[in-house]
Amino acid sequence: AAAREAIRLVEKYNAWDRIILASFHEEIYAEYCRLDKSGEVPDNFMYSPAMGGAVKYYVLYLLGLDVFFTDGISVLQIPTSKYGFNLSSERLINNARMHNIATQYWTINDVEEMKMLIENDADAVMTDYPHKYKAVVDEYYN
């Protein structure tokens, strides 16, 4: 029901190219995949995987088999590391980009971590302190 309501609102406001849908719930992610593969949503429908989809991508990436990742995700919204695995390497970010997948990291509140993600060319960060991130970005690009 949550997935259907989110889709209804995106459709109502014609926000397909402005909204990325994401959920920690695997069943909602499965529904996004189903909708995408069935053609029930426009080609510019953007969604991020739940943990299972992110793990699937990462394992295929590690094995050099990422070409077999066929979920239609637009973005990986992930932490910088999980279970000792570095999810924020420049290599992973570039690999995702080759598949037209953006990398967005959460929840980045440490200035050094922000700098590292900028240096690794991450697409975005989610933070509780946007003023800190703006200062870091300004330092790099001004």
C-alpha positions in Angstrom: 0.0 0.0 0.0 2.9 2.4 0.8 4.5 1.8 -2.6 1.2 2.3 -4.4 0.6 5.6 -2.5 4.1 6.9 -3.2 3.7 6.1 -6.9 0.3 7.7 -7.0 1.7 10.9 -5.6 4.7 11.0 -7.9 2.3 10.5 -10.8 -0.2 13.1 -9.5 2.6 15.8 -9.3 4.4 14.5 -12.5 7.5 14.3 -10.4 9.1 11.3 -12.1 12.3 13.2 -12.9 12.5 14.9 -9.5 11.8 12.1 -7.0 13.9 9.0 -6.1 11.8 6.5 -4.1 13.6 4.4 -1.5 12.7 2.1 1.3 14.4 -0.2 3.9 11.6 -2.7 3.3 12.5 -5.4 0.8 8.8 -5.9 -0.2 8.5 -2.3 -1.3 11.8 -2.5 -3.2 10.5 -5.7 -4.9 7.3 -3.8 -5.9 9.4 -1.0 -7.4 11.4 -3.6 -9.4 8.2 -5.2 -10.6 6.6 -1.9 -11.6 9.8 -1.0 -13.5 10.1 -4.3 -15.3 6.4 -4.5 -16.2 6.5 -1.0 -17.8 3.8 0.2 -15.4 5.9 3.3 -14.6 7.6 5.7 -17.0 11.2 5.1 -18.1 12.4 8.0 -15.8 11.1 6.2 -12.7 13.9 6.4 -10.2 14.4 4.2 -7.1 17.0 3.0 -4.7 17.3 -0.6 -3.5 16.6 -1.8 0.0 19.6 -3.6 1.7 19.1 -6.8 -0.2 19.4 -5.1 -3.6 22.4 -3.1 -2.5 24.1 -6.2 -1.2 23.3 -8.0 -4.5 24.9 -5.2 -6.5 28.0 -5.1 -4.2 28.5 -8.9 -4.3 28.3 -8.9 -8.1 30.7 -5.9 -8.2 33.2 -7.7 -6.0 33.0 -10.9 -8.2 33.4 -8.8 -11.4 29.9 -9.9 -12.4 28.1 -6.6 -12.0 27.0 -6.9 -15.7 24.4 -9.4 -14.4 22.8 -6.8 -12.1 19.6 -6.1 -13.9 17.5 -4.3 -11.3 16.6 -0.9 -12.8 17.9 1.2 -9.9 19.0 4.8 -10.4 20.9 5.2 -7.2 22.6 3.4 -4.4 21.7 5.1 -1.1 24.2 3.4 1.3 26.5 4.0 4.3 30.2 4.4 3.6 30.9 1.0 5.2 29.0 -2.0 6.5 30.2 -5.1 8.2 33.8 -4.0 7.5 33.3 -3.5 3.8 34.3 -0.2 2.3 31.3 1.0 0.3 32.7 4.4 -0.5 35.8 3.6 -2.6 36.4 5.6 -5.8 36.4 2.2 -7.7 32.9 1.3 -6.5 31.6 4.8 -7.2 33.0 4.7 -10.7 31.7 1.2 -11.3 28.2 2.2 -10.3 28.4 5.3 -12.6 29.3 3.0 -15.5 25.9 1.3 -14.9 24.2 4.7 -14.7 23.8 4.4 -11.0 24.4 7.3 -8.7 26.0 6.9 -5.3 24.5 8.8 -2.3 25.8 8.2 1.2 24.0 8.5 4.6 24.2 9.9 7.2 27.5 11.8 6.8 28.1 14.2 9.7 31.9 14.0 9.9 33.8 16.6 8.0 36.7 14.3 7.1 34.2 11.7 5.8 32.6 14.5 3.7 36.0 15.4 2.3 36.7 11.7 1.4 33.4 11.4 -0.4 34.1 14.5 -2.4 37.6 13.3 -3.3 36.1 9.9 -4.3 33.6 11.7 -6.5 30.4 10.5 -4.7 27.2 11.9 -6.2 25.6 13.1 -3.0 25.6 12.9 0.8 22.8 13.0 3.2 23.7 14.8 6.4 22.1 16.2 9.6 24.4 19.2 9.1 24.0 20.7 5.7 25.9 23.9 6.8 29.0 21.8 7.5 28.7 20.1 4.1 28.3 23.4 2.3 31.5 24.7 4.0 33.4 21.6 2.8 32.0 21.9 -0.7 32.9 25.6 -0.8 36.5 24.7 0.3 36.8 22.3 -2.6 35.1 24.3 -5.3 35.7 28.0 -4.5 
